Amino acid sequence: MPVIVIANPKGGVGKSTLATNVAGCLAAAGHAVMLGDVDRQQSSRQWLAQRRRSAPGLPAISGWDVAHDNVVRPPKGSTHVVLDTPAGLHGKRLDAVMKIADRLLIPLQPSLFDIQATHAFVQELRAHKRGHEVKMGLVGMRVREHTRANEQLHHYLSTLPLPVVAWLRDTQNYVQLAARGLTLWDVAPSRVERDLAQWGPLSAWIA
């Protein structure tokens, strides 16, 4: 069962946006997907609850199963797991994530603070004992074309030893859909055509 982890120790980089849409992409392809958090706070449940209220007929995305002993695990029948991680992911928490991860996506936005945090995080990941076993990739978030910040981000990412899987534009589509528990794959393709095109390489990477 593939486990796809969305991680960056800095908050506000777009982890939840990326995680929910990765889950939506896989669910739309017919997979039995579980979306959860690794810190047991299970904040993804709020988004999942909103999704169930919005439209019962949407492709199913499950949350953790919680046993009587409070141990959380993927529901039976799950074929793919997507994990959204908290800010400050280091030490034992990072070890726990790396132990189960098959793929790891690192989102970041075109800001100096994101770049600095991501640089240190990539070094930490590469030095980890499973750093060469987990398939890793970078995702540029909230990218605005023809801006200096975007040019600087492109230049910086070209210096890292990880591939850039996708560049996702700055659009209110993600905000509006998230508020309803939806993803790009839950609305008419014509409404999010540009965004789906940007997800092409990313969809192939997580498939």
Helices and strands as residue ranges (DSSP letters): E 3-6, H 15-28, E 33-37, H 44-54, E 61-62, E 65-66, E 72-73, E 80-84, H 91-100, E 103-108, H 112-127, E 135-143, H 148-157, E 164-169, H 172-178, G 184-186, G 189-192, H 193-198, H 200-206
